[in-house]
Every structure is written in C-alpha cells, then in structure tokens.
Amino acid sequence: MKHTESNGISRRRFALTGLTAGAALLTPGALFAEGVQPLSSKSLMADLPTMKPGSNTSFGPLKQIDAGFLNIGYAEAGPADGPAVILLHGWPYDIHSYVDVAPLLASAGYHVIVPYSRGYGTTSFLSSETMRNAQQSAVALDIIALMDALKIQTATVAGFDWGGRTADVIATLWPERCKAIVSVGGYLISTPAGNQVPFPPEPAFLFWYQYYFATPVGKAGYAKYVDQFNKFIWHQASPKWSFDDATYGRTAASFNNPDHVDIVMHDYRWRLGLADGERRYDDLEKRLAAFPPITVPTITMEGDANGAIHAPSTAYRDKFSGKYEYRLITGGVGHNMPQEAPQAFAQAIIDVGHF
C-alpha cells in the first residue's frame, strides 16, 4: 500500500443531485413554504470556537494513498485516535469547501479526512484501463475503499452536492460503516429511470447544463471553458455569497485533473440514462433504485439562499427512519454550505454524533 505526502494544490452546483421520481420540484425560495422554523447559523455555535468563513485558505501537506481503483489525495486534520469524520465535496467544488470546517472539527478532537473525489485535484486512477465512471455506487465505493486503506471502520460521513449523495449511498448500502451522516439537500439517491420523467419548464430550465453536457458540443464547451463555466455555476448556486477570485482560484486548480471532464460528463449522462454504468455495480444500483430508507442518525440541511433546484424537506422526510433532524440555515447561505457557513456545518457533525 502506497501512502505518501505531497504538497497541496495552492466552484455551486446549479443542480438537483438526485430527486426521486415522485419528489416535488420547487424553486429555491419555496422552501420557506414548508412551515419549518429556520435556524440561524448563530444559534448553532455553542460548542465550537467562533470562526469567520474564509479564515483559512489552505490545508497542511496533502497525503496520497492507494484505495480501490484510485490513488486518492486527501487532507487530514485532528488527532489520529479521534472519532473519524469524512467530508465529501461535489461539483464544481473541491476539498477547499471544508477549509474552515476541518480545523473546527479538529479543535473538537475529531480525526478529519477530506478527499478529492475521482476526477479532482491529486486523485488519479491507478490504471488507464479503468472506466471513468461517476455513477453513484462507484463513487461511494471509492470512500469505502479509502476507509479500508486508512483502517477506519466507522465514520461520520458528511457532504453536499455529489458529496451529500455519496453520504446517502454509503448510509444506505453500508450502514455498518456509518456512525451518522450530515447531508446538505436531504435524500439525494437517484436512478436514471427516475430522471427521465418530463419536467415542467422551470425545473427543466434549471437543469440546462445537464442537457448541455449530454451533447458533444457540451463536452467540448465544458473542456474549453471549464473555469468560466464553473465560476458561473458558483454565482448561480450561491447568489448571496461574495467570494473573491482567490477563493475560486484555489478550487479551480483541482479541475486541471486529466479525468475531470470525463467524470463530470459521465455523472450527468448516466443520471439521464444516456450513458451506461458498469455491470459490476448493477446489484448495488438495483438496491438504490428502490429508494430504501436511511437508518443511521442523520441531519439534513439547507441554506435559505440555495440557488440550486432542491426538494422541500417534507418530500424526503420518510426516507430517514432513524434519529433525524432537519436544519434550515439562514443568513443568505447558498449551495456550498460548508464554505459559506462552516460553523453551522461543523456543529451539525458534532450534534449528529450525539443523537
């Protein structure tokens, strides 16, 4: 097993990561129609030191480890014997979404692992023959392989966007590996069949980039304009987040991964039923297609200024059969919640571990 250190490399998704076929589709502001009492992020800070978003700009030296089909690059913080927490990013983001969350959790005694997903940063495929596959079960198995390689038996798994979907998948298929999960956006497991239902005009408009990616010109356009494209997505997904060019640039460096475009294209094409997955994952996907409930302790979260299309919490409440809480974070918080509201996100991880 190769386990080395390397220097660190010194994005919003305007997307619904995976509504089930029967879930309601709402515009961003419609979440307030649920009758849920919003939680101010300031009310969640009691157990952590105060940290202003953007206080940190980098991690320590990154580490690399062979795990499954990948050599995974990851940041690590906190004591090695502390409770394990794995923080998962989405598209078009990277590990810097957690640049403030990780030290907050480390200060509370947690062992924090923040990996680059396949197609990002310093994570690479071990073989050129491996399919550049981004279907949900394959990406989740990357994290199980990482836990095995690091000898982590159980962890709290937390994420947003693709990372929230991955947390949901791991909790569904391997609940014995999850102490608990925090999932921004709720229940994000999907199936290609469920994503082929006709959408009304507004949600169809919000899915524009998925349809763009389904075409050859879309792939070529993303490859040519990846930085402009992803920065545009950041602005639309988090319309009230005033990030600067340096903040975006630190994440944008991770898009230079040679597999990035292929991974992004496959994810969205697979979701729409326009690209095949791998037969090795068929049994796992069949189980996920039944949309089974998640039994591990869970906190789901949403920001009050999330510009990505998303379901109301009432649409997925029955998908969580264990101890559960929903938190709506106010104050102009958009899609990239860990980076925009690190205090609230870190507090949710601490709280869910004590349900």
N, C-alpha and C positions, 0 to 999 in steps of 0.2 A: 504494500500500500504506500503510495507516494503522498507525502504530507509536507509541504514546503511553504515558505513565506515569500511574498512578493510585495513590491511597493503598490500602494493603492492608486487607482486611476483618479490624478489631481487636476420630468416630462409631464396630465389629466386624461384621462381617457373619457372621451365623449361617448361612452358606451354603456350598454347594459351587459354585464358579463355573462348573465345566463338566467333570464326569466324562464320559468316553466311555462308550458304552453297555456296554462289556464290562469296565469298571474295577470293582474291588472297592470295596464301601462299608463303611467302618469307623467305629466310634465314635472320639472323639478320642484316648483312651488307647491304642487298639490299634496306633498307630504304633510303639510300642516293641516289638511282637512281630516286627518285621521283622529283628531281628538287626543293625541298623545301630548303629554306635558313636556315641552322642550327642556333639556338640561343645559344650563350654561356651563361652558367648559371651566369657568372659575369655581364651580361648586364641586369639582372633582379632584381638587389638588391637595387635599388634606394630608395625604401620606407621602408626598414627594416634595423634593426641593423645587422651588419656583425656577422655571426655565423659559425664557422668551424664545419663540420659534425663530430659528436661524442663528441661535447662539453658537452652534458648531458647524463647521464646514467640511470636516473630514473624519475618517476613522484612523485607527492605528494601521500599521502594515497589514495588508490583506494576506490571507492564507489560501492555500490551494490543497485540494485533496481529491483523489480518485474515488468516485462514488457512482456505481451503476455504469451508465454509458458515458459519463461525463468526468472531466476534471473540473471541479467546482471551485470558483473563487468566492471567498466569503470574509466578512468582517466578524470579529469576535470581541466581546466585552464582558466584564464581570468575572467573578470567581468561578473556576472550573468545577467546583463542587456545589455550586448554587443550583436552584431549580432552573431547568432548561427552558428557554423561550426561543422560538424560531420565527423570524419576521420576514414576510414574503411580499415582494413588490409586484407591480403589474405593468401594464403598457399604457403610455410610453414613459415609464419611470425606471428607477433602479434602486440600489441599496441606499442612496442618499435620502430617500424618503424617510429613513429611520435614523438620520444622523443626530437628531436630538433625542429620539426615543431610547436608543441604545444606552447612552450614558445615564439617563434617568433610571432605567431598569437596573443597570449595573450598580448604581449607587444604592439600590434597594436589595442587593445581594443576588440578583439573577445572573445566570450564565446565558448570555445573549449571542445568538448566531444569526447573521444576516447574509444570506447567499444571493449571488447573482443567478437569476434564472437562466435556463438554456437560451442562448442567443444574445446574451448581455455580458458586458464587461469582460472579465478574465475567465469566465466559464467557457469551456470548449468541449467538443465531442472527442472521445478517445479514438474513434475510427471514422475515416471518411466515408465508410460504407453505411453508417447508421443513418436511418431516415431522419430528416429534420422535421420531426413530428411535434406538434404542440397540442395534441388532444389532451383533454383534462386529466385522464388517468395516467398518461405518460409523464406529464409534468408533476403530478402528485407523487409518482413513484420515484422521481428524482429526489424528493425530500425524504422519503423513506430510506432510500439508499444513502443519502447524506447522514441521516441519523444513525444508520448501521455503521457507516465508516467512522463516525465520531464516537461510537459506542454510547449513544443516547437512546435509552429505552423508551422514555416517555417525555413529552414536552408540551407546553402550551404553544399552540400554533396560531399566529395572528397575521392578518393580511388585508389588503384592499385590492379591488380590481381583480386581475388574474390571481393575485395572491390570496384574496378572500375566497375565490372559487377553489383554489388549491386547499386551503384550510378546511373548507366544507367537504371536499372529496376525501381528504385524509380522515376526517372525523367520521365519515360515512363508511368507508371501506376498511379502515384500520383504527377503530375506536380505542383499542388497547394501547395504541401509541400516543394518544392524545389525553393529556390531563384535562385540557379545556381548549376552547378556541375563542378568538375575537375576529369577527368577520364584518368588515365595512360593506354595507349593501345587502346583508342578510343571506338568504339561501340562493346561491349562485350556480348550483349544479344545472347543467343543461343537457340537451340531446339534439342532434341535427334534425330529427323529425319534428321536435317542438319548435324549432326556429324557422320552419318552412310554412308556418301559418301566415295568411295575409295580415298585414298591419294597416291600421288607419294611417292617413297621410302624415300626421305629426310625428309619431314614433318612427315611421319609415324614413322621414327626413332626418331624424336624429341618428339613424343608422347609416347615413350616407357613406361613410368611409368603409364600412363593411362591404357594401355593394361595389364601391370603387376598387377595393382590394380583390374582388372576385374576377377582375379583368386583367389581361396582360398589361394594358396601359397603366392600370392602377399599381401593379407591382413595380413597373418601371418608374412611375412617378414617385412612389414612395422611396425607392432606392436613390433617385436623383435629388429629391428634396427632403430627405429624412429629417434634417434639423428644423427646417421651416415648418414641415408638416407637424412634427411632434410639439413644437412650441405653440403652434396654432391650437392643437388639441388641449394643451395645458391651459391656455387662456379660456377656452370654451368650457372646460370641465370645472374650472375654479375661477369664475369670473370676478370674484372679490379678493383673490389672492394677489398681492402686489410683489411677486417675485422679481428679482433682478436678473440681468444677463449672466452674472457669475453663478448664481444658483442653478439656472437652467444649464449652463455650460458644464458644470460638474457632472450632471446626469447625462447630458448629451454625449459625453465621451464614451459612455457604455454602449451606444448604438453603433460604434465602429466595429463591433464584433462581426466576423465574416459570416456568421449564420443568422444575424439579426433579421434581415429582410425575409429570408425563407421561413423562419419561425413565426414571424408576425403574419405572413400570408397564410401559412398553413392553419394557424389558430382560427382565423376568421372564415376561411374557406371550409374548414372541417365543420365549424358550427353551423354553417348554412347548408351542409350536405353536398358541397361542391368539391371536396377532397376526401379521399379515403384516409382512415387511420390505419393502424397495423392490427393484423389478426390476433397478435399476441395479447391485445388488450380487449378483445371482444367480450369476454366474460365480465370483466370489470365494468365496461360501458353498459352492458345489459343490466347489471345491478344498479348502476347510476340512473339509467333511463326510467326506472320505476320510481324515482324521486323518493327514496326512503327517508324517514325522519332521522335527524341527528340527535343522538342520545347523550353526548358529553355536555358538561356545563358550557354555556355559550352566552356571550354578549354580542349582539349585533348593534351596529352604529350607523348613523347617517349624519351628514352635515347639512345645515339649513340652506347652504348656497351651492349644493351639488349640481353642476350643470350637466351631468350625465343623466340620461334617462334611467329611472330606477323605480322599483315597485314600492308601494307602501308596506310598512312592517306588517300590517294586518293580512297582506296577501301571502306571507310565508310563515306566519306565527305557528301554524300547526305542523311545520316541518322541524320544529325543535321540541322534542319530547322530554328532555332533561331539564335541569335547572337553567333558567333563561332570564335575560333582561335585555330590553331594547333602550338605547340611548340616542337621542337626537341632540347633536351638539350645535349650539347657536353661536352667533358672532361672525357670520359670513364665511363659515368653513365649507370648502368645496370638496372635490373628489379625492384629492391627495391628503386625506385626513392626517396621517401620521406626521407629515411635514408641516401642515398648516396648524394642527392642534396637537402637538406631541404630548403635552401634559395630560390631556383627556384620554388619548390613546394608551399611554403608558399606565394611567390609573386603571383603565378597563382591564388590562392584562393582570395587574395585581389583584383587582377585585374578583375577577372570574376564577382565579385560583383559590379563592377563599369562600366560594359558594357552598 
